[in-house]
Structures are given as structure tokens and as C-alpha cells.
Amino acid sequence: MNSDFTLAVHSLALLAIKPGQMATSDYLAGSASVHPVRMRKILSLLKKSDYIASKEGAGGGFTLACRVEDVTLDKIYNLTSVGALKPKCPDSNEYCLVGANLSSVLGDIFTDAENHLTAFLQQYTIRDIIQSLKQKQL
């Protein structure tokens, strides 16, 4: 899995613990220790899905535009990472039983694994993440 999922959860959690405050992409990128351009890509996905809102210009930035209890982690996974578990198989010999079929067989297995993962992630919300983060602070 790539880090887009983690960056999206990070952004939503950070915006949620600062309700009503604008956060710039530079601020969010610094918080996650990534390049601002990389963070803007994630913020764009979140904005298109109406999880966050933005304001341009001086004093602008991003704010949370959703209820944290409504955002389950499977939604964020589907937005950022669906298909990321699928193994990459090299081009292979179509006349070999293994080479001709391994990609399909592994693809089916990993599709099933991803379905199980998303069902598991559906149990958790951004609110749960925030509560766990606050417990770590104690």
C-alpha cells in the first residue's frame, strides 16, 4: 500500500482537531513530513470527495467539511489505495502453466484480501483515530 492512505487520514485527523481553523497545504505537509506538492494531491482527492473545503488567497487554506464519525477508513482506502495490494507480475511465458495463469490466480487472491481489508477498515472512523491519538497524548 502506498502512503496516500496515511496522508489522507493524517490530514483529516489534523483538520478535525483544529475545528474552524484554516490549515495550509504547507502546514499539513510539514506536519506529515512530505513535500507540499505531494500533500496537495491528497488534499485535492479529499476536496473532490467533499471531506474538506478550501479557501484561496490570504488567510486561506483547508478546513474539515464532514463529520468525523461519518468517515470510515474503508472510504479513505477506496479513495486513495484501492488496487494497491494487487501483486505485480512480470510478462511471462503463455505456454507455461504457471506463467500463463499466475497473474490471474494471484489477482483473485489479492482481490479477496482487499475485500476483507476494506470490510475490516469499515469498522473505524476518523473519530476513532482522533480518540486513539488523544489517548496516546496522556
OpenMM code with the backbone's topology and positions (N, CA, C; nanometers):
from openmm import Vec3, app, unit

residues = "MET ASN SER ASP PHE THR LEU ALA VAL HIS SER LEU ALA LEU LEU ALA ILE LYS PRO GLY GLN MET ALA THR SER ASP TYR LEU ALA GLY SER ALA SER VAL HIS PRO VAL ARG MET ARG LYS ILE LEU SER LEU LEU LYS LYS SER ASP TYR ILE ALA SER LYS GLU GLY ALA GLY GLY GLY PHE THR LEU ALA CYS ARG VAL GLU ASP VAL THR LEU ASP LYS ILE TYR ASN LEU THR SER VAL GLY ALA LEU LYS PRO LYS CYS PRO ASP SER ASN GLU TYR CYS LEU VAL GLY ALA ASN LEU SER SER VAL LEU GLY ASP ILE PHE THR ASP ALA GLU ASN HIS LEU THR ALA PHE LEU GLN GLN TYR THR ILE ARG ASP ILE ILE GLN SER LEU LYS GLN LYS GLN LEU".split()
positions = [
    Vec3(0.0858, -0.1175, 0.0000),
    Vec3(0.0000, 0.0000, 0.0000),
    Vec3(0.0902, 0.1236, 0.0000),
    Vec3(0.0494, 0.2244, -0.0733),
    Vec3(0.1274, 0.3476, -0.0746),
    Vec3(0.0897, 0.4348, 0.0453),
    Vec3(0.1551, 0.5460, 0.0610),
    Vec3(0.1312, 0.6313, 0.1772),
    Vec3(0.0164, 0.7301, 0.1564),
    Vec3(-0.0494, 0.7288, 0.0415),
    Vec3(-0.1610, 0.8208, 0.0197),
    Vec3(-0.2709, 0.8026, 0.1246),
    Vec3(-0.2988, 0.6781, 0.1595),
    Vec3(-0.3989, 0.6494, 0.2628),
    Vec3(-0.3617, 0.7173, 0.3942),
    Vec3(-0.2378, 0.6964, 0.4366),
    Vec3(-0.1911, 0.7541, 0.5623),
    Vec3(-0.1954, 0.9067, 0.5585),
    Vec3(-0.1555, 0.9645, 0.4471),
    Vec3(-0.1573, 1.1106, 0.4352),
    Vec3(-0.2994, 1.1655, 0.4388),
    Vec3(-0.3935, 1.0950, 0.3803),
    Vec3(-0.5332, 1.1388, 0.3838),
    Vec3(-0.5883, 1.1317, 0.5256),
    Vec3(-0.5608, 1.0225, 0.5951),
    Vec3(-0.6066, 1.0093, 0.7345),
    Vec3(-0.5401, 1.1163, 0.8204),
    Vec3(-0.4118, 1.1375, 0.8006),
    Vec3(-0.3376, 1.2402, 0.8744),
    Vec3(-0.4034, 1.3771, 0.8550),
    Vec3(-0.4319, 1.4116, 0.7315),
    Vec3(-0.4910, 1.5426, 0.7011),
    Vec3(-0.6273, 1.5585, 0.7659),
    Vec3(-0.7118, 1.4574, 0.7525),
    Vec3(-0.8458, 1.4663, 0.8106),
    Vec3(-0.8403, 1.4754, 0.9622),
    Vec3(-0.7539, 1.3961, 1.0232),
    Vec3(-0.7423, 1.3992, 1.1695),
    Vec3(-0.6901, 1.5344, 1.2171),
    Vec3(-0.5899, 1.5874, 1.1497),
    Vec3(-0.5337, 1.7158, 1.1905),
    Vec3(-0.6351, 1.8286, 1.1747),
    Vec3(-0.7083, 1.8277, 1.0634),
    Vec3(-0.8109, 1.9303, 1.0442),
    Vec3(-0.9234, 1.9148, 1.1461),
    Vec3(-0.9532, 1.7922, 1.1845),
    Vec3(-1.0609, 1.7676, 1.2807),
    Vec3(-1.0260, 1.8156, 1.4209),
    Vec3(-0.8988, 1.8063, 1.4581),
    Vec3(-0.8627, 1.8510, 1.5935),
    Vec3(-0.8409, 2.0019, 1.6003),
    Vec3(-0.8522, 2.0686, 1.4858),
    Vec3(-0.8431, 2.2143, 1.4794),
    Vec3(-0.9686, 2.2687, 1.4095),
    Vec3(-1.0863, 2.2438, 1.4699),
    Vec3(-1.2110, 2.2825, 1.4020),
    Vec3(-1.2191, 2.4325, 1.3765),
    Vec3(-1.2632, 2.4649, 1.2561),
    Vec3(-1.2815, 2.6048, 1.2205),
    Vec3(-1.1542, 2.6788, 1.1850),
    Vec3(-1.0394, 2.6171, 1.2021),
    Vec3(-0.9119, 2.6811, 1.1693),
    Vec3(-0.8674, 2.6386, 1.0306),
    Vec3(-0.8197, 2.7338, 0.9540),
    Vec3(-0.7647, 2.7043, 0.8224),
    Vec3(-0.6242, 2.6468, 0.8387),
    Vec3(-0.5946, 2.5481, 0.7587),
    Vec3(-0.4596, 2.4913, 0.7559),
    Vec3(-0.4127, 2.4916, 0.6110),
    Vec3(-0.2954, 2.5447, 0.5884),
    Vec3(-0.2422, 2.5495, 0.4526),
    Vec3(-0.1852, 2.4131, 0.4139),
    Vec3(-0.1685, 2.3932, 0.2849),
    Vec3(-0.1080, 2.2680, 0.2385),
    Vec3(0.0360, 2.2581, 0.2882),
    Vec3(0.1043, 2.3714, 0.2990),
    Vec3(0.2414, 2.3701, 0.3527),
    Vec3(0.2422, 2.3239, 0.4982),
    Vec3(0.1463, 2.3728, 0.5758),
    Vec3(0.1369, 2.3331, 0.7166),
    Vec3(0.1087, 2.1828, 0.7279),
    Vec3(0.0112, 2.1362, 0.6510),
    Vec3(-0.0233, 1.9942, 0.6546),
    Vec3(0.0930, 1.9078, 0.6063),
    Vec3(0.1621, 1.9527, 0.5024),
    Vec3(0.2783, 1.8790, 0.4512),
    Vec3(0.3890, 1.8727, 0.5563),
    Vec3(0.4136, 1.9848, 0.6239),
    Vec3(0.5150, 1.9868, 0.7287),
    Vec3(0.4801, 1.8933, 0.8429),
    Vec3(0.3528, 1.8898, 0.8768),
    Vec3(0.3076, 1.8021, 0.9840),
    Vec3(0.3299, 1.6554, 0.9498),
    Vec3(0.3146, 1.6222, 0.8220),
    Vec3(0.3310, 1.4833, 0.7771),
    Vec3(0.4713, 1.4552, 0.7234),
    Vec3(0.5561, 1.5561, 0.7204),
    Vec3(0.6929, 1.5432, 0.6689),
    Vec3(0.6970, 1.4949, 0.5241),
    Vec3(0.6142, 1.5578, 0.4402),
    Vec3(0.6155, 1.5282, 0.2968),
    Vec3(0.6218, 1.6598, 0.2201),
    Vec3(0.6539, 1.6501, 0.0941),
    Vec3(0.6613, 1.7681, 0.0080),
    Vec3(0.5200, 1.8258, -0.0102),
    Vec3(0.5056, 1.9584, -0.0074),
    Vec3(0.3737, 2.0200, -0.0239),
    Vec3(0.2999, 1.9788, -0.1516),
    Vec3(0.3718, 1.9538, -0.2601),
    Vec3(0.3064, 1.9117, -0.3840),
    Vec3(0.2396, 1.7757, -0.3636),
    Vec3(0.3081, 1.6880, -0.2935),
    Vec3(0.2506, 1.5553, -0.2637),
    Vec3(0.1258, 1.5702, -0.1785),
    Vec3(0.1311, 1.6578, -0.0794),
    Vec3(0.0154, 1.6787, 0.0072),
    Vec3(-0.1002, 1.7399, -0.0712),
    Vec3(-0.0708, 1.8300, -0.1640),
    Vec3(-0.1784, 1.8921, -0.2430),
    Vec3(-0.2539, 1.7885, -0.3257),
    Vec3(-0.1849, 1.6873, -0.3716),
    Vec3(-0.2510, 1.5794, -0.4458),
    Vec3(-0.3547, 1.5105, -0.3570),
    Vec3(-0.3185, 1.4826, -0.2351),
    Vec3(-0.4093, 1.4172, -0.1402),
    Vec3(-0.5240, 1.5111, -0.1045),
    Vec3(-0.4915, 1.6374, -0.0806),
    Vec3(-0.5953, 1.7346, -0.0458),
    Vec3(-0.6950, 1.7512, -0.1599),
    Vec3(-0.6473, 1.7437, -0.2818),
    Vec3(-0.7355, 1.7526, -0.3971),
    Vec3(-0.8351, 1.6363, -0.3983),
    Vec3(-0.7884, 1.5156, -0.3704),
    Vec3(-0.8774, 1.3992, -0.3624),
    Vec3(-0.9820, 1.4175, -0.2523),
    Vec3(-0.9372, 1.4653, -0.1376),
    Vec3(-1.0285, 1.4846, -0.0250),
    Vec3(-1.1318, 1.5930, -0.0550),
    Vec3(-1.0882, 1.6967, -0.1247),
    Vec3(-1.1806, 1.8047, -0.1597),
    Vec3(-1.2839, 1.7569, -0.2616),
    Vec3(-1.2402, 1.6840, -0.3626),
    Vec3(-1.3327, 1.6321, -0.4642),
    Vec3(-1.4380, 1.5402, -0.4031),
    Vec3(-1.4033, 1.4762, -0.2943),
    Vec3(-1.4964, 1.3855, -0.2262),
    Vec3(-1.5740, 1.4561, -0.1146),
    Vec3(-1.5587, 1.5874, -0.1057),
    Vec3(-1.6312, 1.6705, -0.0075),
    Vec3(-1.5969, 1.6412, 0.1378),
    Vec3(-1.4772, 1.5870, 0.1622),
    Vec3(-1.4333, 1.5677, 0.3002),
    Vec3(-1.3745, 1.6962, 0.3577),
    Vec3(-1.3178, 1.7793, 0.2703),
    Vec3(-1.2607, 1.9058, 0.3140),
    Vec3(-1.3092, 2.0167, 0.2208),
    Vec3(-1.2950, 2.1395, 0.2692),
    Vec3(-1.3260, 2.2579, 0.1887),
    Vec3(-1.2015, 2.3444, 0.1855),
    Vec3(-1.1941, 2.4310, 0.0862),
    Vec3(-1.0769, 2.5181, 0.0768),
    Vec3(-1.1190, 2.6609, 0.0497),
    Vec3(-1.0285, 2.7491, 0.0874),
    Vec3(-1.0450, 2.8917, 0.0604),
    Vec3(-0.9123, 2.9402, 0.0056),
    Vec3(-0.9173, 3.0071, -0.1082),
    Vec3(-0.7942, 3.0564, -0.1695),
    Vec3(-0.7616, 3.1959, -0.1201),
    Vec3(-0.6368, 3.2355, -0.1414),
    Vec3(-0.5933, 3.3705, -0.1086),
    Vec3(-0.5367, 3.3820, 0.0312),
    Vec3(-0.5092, 3.5065, 0.0685),
    Vec3(-0.4517, 3.5346, 0.2007),
    Vec3(-0.5464, 3.4844, 0.3093),
    Vec3(-0.4911, 3.4156, 0.4060),
    Vec3(-0.5719, 3.3607, 0.5144),
    Vec3(-0.6472, 3.2355, 0.4738),
    Vec3(-0.6209, 3.1860, 0.3547),
    Vec3(-0.6902, 3.0678, 0.3050),
    Vec3(-0.6262, 2.9397, 0.3520),
    Vec3(-0.6843, 2.8334, 0.3078),
    Vec3(-0.6338, 2.7020, 0.3439),
    Vec3(-0.7454, 2.6012, 0.3375),
    Vec3(-0.7351, 2.4998, 0.4194),
    Vec3(-0.8302, 2.3888, 0.4182),
    Vec3(-0.8951, 2.3743, 0.5544),
    Vec3(-1.0217, 2.3348, 0.5528),
    Vec3(-1.0959, 2.3026, 0.6747),
    Vec3(-1.1720, 2.1727, 0.6515),
    Vec3(-1.2083, 2.1106, 0.7598),
    Vec3(-1.2873, 1.9886, 0.7525),
    Vec3(-1.4291, 2.0246, 0.7078),
    Vec3(-1.4870, 1.9448, 0.6187),
    Vec3(-1.6217, 1.9717, 0.5671),
    Vec3(-1.7138, 1.8513, 0.5879),
    Vec3(-1.6774, 1.7649, 0.6810),
    Vec3(-1.7573, 1.6449, 0.7039),
    Vec3(-1.7605, 1.6162, 0.8538),
    Vec3(-1.8435, 1.5222, 0.8888),
    Vec3(-1.8498, 1.4772, 1.0288),
    Vec3(-1.7542, 1.3587, 1.0435),
    Vec3(-1.6651, 1.3668, 1.1397),
    Vec3(-1.5619, 1.2640, 1.1549),
    Vec3(-1.6200, 1.1255, 1.1824),
    Vec3(-1.7363, 1.1201, 1.2420),
    Vec3(-1.7980, 0.9900, 1.2685),
    Vec3(-1.8577, 0.9265, 1.1422),
    Vec3(-1.8687, 1.0049, 1.0360),
    Vec3(-1.9233, 0.9531, 0.9100),
    Vec3(-1.8164, 0.9034, 0.8136),
    Vec3(-1.6913, 0.9321, 0.8419),
    Vec3(-1.5831, 0.8955, 0.7504),
    Vec3(-1.5156, 0.7689, 0.8012),
    Vec3(-1.5485, 0.6579, 0.7366),
    Vec3(-1.4865, 0.5312, 0.7743),
    Vec3(-1.3578, 0.5131, 0.6940),
    Vec3(-1.2671, 0.4367, 0.7508),
    Vec3(-1.1368, 0.4198, 0.6870),
    Vec3(-1.1447, 0.3460, 0.5541),
    Vec3(-1.2468, 0.2639, 0.5345),
    Vec3(-1.2607, 0.1979, 0.4046),
    Vec3(-1.2885, 0.3003, 0.2948),
    Vec3(-1.3607, 0.4062, 0.3277),
    Vec3(-1.3876, 0.5116, 0.2290),
    Vec3(-1.2571, 0.5797, 0.1868),
    Vec3(-1.1710, 0.6039, 0.2831),
    Vec3(-1.0429, 0.6676, 0.2537),
    Vec3(-0.9535, 0.5709, 0.1758),
    Vec3(-0.9561, 0.4438, 0.2144),
    Vec3(-0.8783, 0.3434, 0.1401),
    Vec3(-0.9253, 0.3363, -0.0050),
    Vec3(-1.0562, 0.3310, -0.0262),
    Vec3(-1.1094, 0.3247, -0.1623),
    Vec3(-1.0742, 0.4493, -0.2421),
    Vec3(-1.0663, 0.5614, -0.1767),
    Vec3(-1.0310, 0.6869, -0.2434),
    Vec3(-0.8831, 0.6915, -0.2822),
    Vec3(-0.7979, 0.6379, -0.1977),
    Vec3(-0.6535, 0.6567, -0.2169),
    Vec3(-0.5762, 0.5334, -0.2617),
    Vec3(-0.6255, 0.4144, -0.2305),
    Vec3(-0.5374, 0.2984, -0.2412),
    Vec3(-0.5978, 0.1743, -0.3033),
    Vec3(-0.7223, 0.1771, -0.3447),
    Vec3(-0.7841, 0.0550, -0.3962),
    Vec3(-0.6996, -0.0010, -0.5114),
    Vec3(-0.6773, -0.1300, -0.5065),
    Vec3(-0.5942, -0.1966, -0.6066),
    Vec3(-0.4469, -0.2002, -0.5722),
    Vec3(-0.4081, -0.1340, -0.4653),
    Vec3(-0.2662, -0.1261, -0.4302),
    Vec3(-0.2095, -0.2594, -0.3822),
    Vec3(-0.2942, -0.3494, -0.3373),
    Vec3(-0.2444, -0.4782, -0.2893),
    Vec3(-0.2155, -0.5764, -0.4018),
    Vec3(-0.2702, -0.5511, -0.5185),
    Vec3(-0.2549, -0.6454, -0.6296),
    Vec3(-0.1067, -0.6623, -0.6637),
    Vec3(-0.0609, -0.7881, -0.6656),
    Vec3(0.0810, -0.8110, -0.6968),
    Vec3(0.1127, -0.7769, -0.8425),
    Vec3(0.2331, -0.7321, -0.8634),
    Vec3(0.2808, -0.7006, -0.9985),
    Vec3(0.3519, -0.8233, -1.0526),
    Vec3(0.2969, -0.8798, -1.1568),
    Vec3(0.3580, -0.9979, -1.2181),
    Vec3(0.4247, -0.9570, -1.3485),
    Vec3(0.5463, -1.0044, -1.3712),
    Vec3(0.6142, -0.9707, -1.4974),
    Vec3(0.5477, -1.0428, -1.6144),
    Vec3(0.5722, -0.9922, -1.7333),
    Vec3(0.5261, -1.0644, -1.8524),
    Vec3(0.5876, -1.2038, -1.8476),
    Vec3(0.5073, -1.3014, -1.8806),
    Vec3(0.5596, -1.4367, -1.8689),
    Vec3(0.5222, -1.5214, -1.9898),
    Vec3(0.5717, -1.6401, -1.9885),
    Vec3(0.5542, -1.7344, -2.0985),
    Vec3(0.4114, -1.7881, -2.0998),
    Vec3(0.3379, -1.7587, -2.2052),
    Vec3(0.1979, -1.8028, -2.2151),
    Vec3(0.1852, -1.9533, -2.2329),
    Vec3(0.2959, -2.0198, -2.2645),
    Vec3(0.2932, -2.1655, -2.2828),
    Vec3(0.3284, -2.2415, -2.1547),
    Vec3(0.3567, -2.1672, -2.0504),
    Vec3(0.3885, -2.2273, -1.9207),
    Vec3(0.2634, -2.2212, -1.8332),
    Vec3(0.2271, -2.3311, -1.7701),
    Vec3(0.1087, -2.3358, -1.6842),
    Vec3(0.1141, -2.2267, -1.5768),
    Vec3(0.2282, -2.2119, -1.5132),
    Vec3(0.2429, -2.1121, -1.4073),
    Vec3(0.2447, -1.9723, -1.4677),
    Vec3(0.3315, -1.9519, -1.5644),
    Vec3(0.3456, -1.8195, -1.6243),
    Vec3(0.2177, -1.7668, -1.6867),
    Vec3(0.1405, -1.8543, -1.7482),
    Vec3(0.0190, -1.8115, -1.8166),
    Vec3(-0.0947, -1.7796, -1.7204),
    Vec3(-0.0879, -1.8302, -1.5979),
    Vec3(-0.2026, -1.8189, -1.5079),
    Vec3(-0.1763, -1.7560, -1.3722),
    Vec3(-0.0506, -1.7384, -1.3360),
    Vec3(-0.0190, -1.6898, -1.2013),
    Vec3(-0.0770, -1.5513, -1.1746),
    Vec3(-0.0688, -1.4634, -1.2706),
    Vec3(-0.1215, -1.3280, -1.2519),
    Vec3(-0.2708, -1.3312, -1.2191),
    Vec3(-0.3444, -1.4111, -1.2894),
    Vec3(-0.4889, -1.4232, -1.2668),
    Vec3(-0.5191, -1.4852, -1.1305),
    Vec3(-0.4460, -1.5909, -1.0964),
    Vec3(-0.4683, -1.6594, -0.9686),
    Vec3(-0.4352, -1.5666, -0.8519),
    Vec3(-0.3191, -1.5039, -0.8575),
    Vec3(-0.2815, -1.4115, -0.7501),
    Vec3(-0.3758, -1.2911, -0.7468),
    Vec3(-0.4171, -1.2442, -0.8633),
    Vec3(-0.5109, -1.1324, -0.8689),
    Vec3(-0.6392, -1.1638, -0.7949),
    Vec3(-0.6922, -1.2850, -0.8151),
    Vec3(-0.8143, -1.3263, -0.7441),
    Vec3(-0.7921, -1.3311, -0.5935),
    Vec3(-0.6783, -1.3854, -0.5518),
    Vec3(-0.6476, -1.3963, -0.4083),
    Vec3(-0.6367, -1.2577, -0.3462),
    Vec3(-0.5645, -1.1687, -0.4131),
    Vec3(-0.5443, -1.0369, -0.3557),
    Vec3(-0.6689, -0.9491, -0.3648),
    Vec3(-0.7539, -0.9739, -0.4612),
    Vec3(-0.8823, -0.9042, -0.4650),
    Vec3(-0.9655, -0.9458, -0.3446),
    Vec3(-0.9641, -1.0745, -0.3131),
    Vec3(-1.0351, -1.1234, -0.1949),
    Vec3(-0.9759, -1.0630, -0.0678),
    Vec3(-0.8436, -1.0569, -0.0612),
    Vec3(-0.7770, -0.9972, 0.0557),
    Vec3(-0.8160, -0.8499, 0.0703),
    Vec3(-0.8208, -0.7783, -0.0411),
    Vec3(-0.8577, -0.6370, -0.0360),
    Vec3(-1.0030, -0.6200, 0.0086),
    Vec3(-1.0897, -0.7096, -0.0338),
    Vec3(-1.2290, -0.7047, 0.0112),
    Vec3(-1.2383, -0.7253, 0.1623),
    Vec3(-1.1587, -0.8172, 0.2147),
    Vec3(-1.1554, -0.8393, 0.3602),
    Vec3(-1.0985, -0.7157, 0.4319),
    Vec3(-0.9936, -0.6589, 0.3754),
    Vec3(-0.9333, -0.5398, 0.4351),
    Vec3(-1.0329, -0.4249, 0.4410),
    Vec3(-1.1023, -0.3985, 0.3311),
    Vec3(-1.1963, -0.2857, 0.3314),
    Vec3(-1.3123, -0.3116, 0.4274),
    Vec3(-1.3570, -0.4372, 0.4386),
    Vec3(-1.4621, -0.4693, 0.5357),
    Vec3(-1.4123, -0.4434, 0.6781),
    Vec3(-1.2869, -0.4766, 0.7049),
    Vec3(-1.2281, -0.4509, 0.8369),
    Vec3(-1.2162, -0.3010, 0.8634),
    Vec3(-1.1680, -0.2270, 0.7643),
    Vec3(-1.1498, -0.0818, 0.7817),
    Vec3(-1.2818, -0.0080, 0.8017),
    Vec3(-1.3901, -0.0686, 0.7568),
    Vec3(-1.5215, -0.0064, 0.7705),
    Vec3(-1.5613, 0.0102, 0.9175),
    Vec3(-1.4974, -0.0641, 1.0062),
    Vec3(-1.5265, -0.0561, 1.1496),
    Vec3(-1.4736, 0.0714, 1.2141),
    Vec3(-1.3808, 0.1381, 1.1489),
    Vec3(-1.3106, 0.2512, 1.2097),
    Vec3(-1.3420, 0.3811, 1.1370),
    Vec3(-1.3544, 0.4874, 1.2163),
    Vec3(-1.3808, 0.6199, 1.1612),
    Vec3(-1.2663, 0.7146, 1.1964),
    Vec3(-1.2694, 0.8300, 1.1347),
    Vec3(-1.1717, 0.9338, 1.1707),
    Vec3(-1.1892, 0.9724, 1.3177),
    Vec3(-1.3118, 0.9689, 1.3665),
    Vec3(-1.3339, 0.9959, 1.5096),
    Vec3(-1.2566, 0.8958, 1.5947),
    Vec3(-1.2571, 0.7675, 1.5573),
    Vec3(-1.1822, 0.6655, 1.6312),
    Vec3(-1.0324, 0.6962, 1.6292),
    Vec3(-0.9841, 0.7406, 1.5150),
    Vec3(-0.8421, 0.7757, 1.5037),
    Vec3(-0.8091, 0.8897, 1.6003),
    Vec3(-0.8922, 0.9915, 1.6021),
    Vec3(-0.8691, 1.1068, 1.6899),
    Vec3(-0.8710, 1.0636, 1.8364),
    Vec3(-0.9674, 0.9800, 1.8738),
    Vec3(-0.9740, 0.9324, 2.0125),
    Vec3(-0.8483, 0.8539, 2.0493),
    Vec3(-0.8009, 0.7699, 1.9586),
    Vec3(-0.6775, 0.6943, 1.9856),
    Vec3(-0.5569, 0.7870, 1.9970),
    Vec3(-0.5518, 0.8889, 1.9112),
    Vec3(-0.4426, 0.9851, 1.9197),
    Vec3(-0.4429, 1.0601, 2.0524),
    Vec3(-0.5604, 1.0979, 2.0982),
    Vec3(-0.5702, 1.1691, 2.2259),
    Vec3(-0.5297, 1.0808, 2.3429),
    Vec3(-0.5582, 0.9504, 2.3341),
    Vec3(-0.5155, 0.8582, 2.4398),
    Vec3(-0.3643, 0.8457, 2.4433),
    Vec3(-0.3003, 0.8528, 2.3281),
    Vec3(-0.1543, 0.8465, 2.3234),
    Vec3(-0.0906, 0.9686, 2.3878),
    Vec3(-0.1655, 1.0780, 2.3888),
    Vec3(-0.1149, 1.2051, 2.4432),
    Vec3(-0.1083, 1.2013, 2.5947),
    Vec3(-0.1923, 1.1194, 2.6567),
    Vec3(-0.1999, 1.1156, 2.8046),
    Vec3(-0.0755, 1.0626, 2.8682),
] * unit.nanometer
topology = app.Topology()
chain = topology.addChain("A")
for resn in residues:
    res = topology.addResidue(resn, chain)
    for name in ("N", "CA", "C"):
        topology.addAtom(name, app.Element.getBySymbol(name[0]), res)
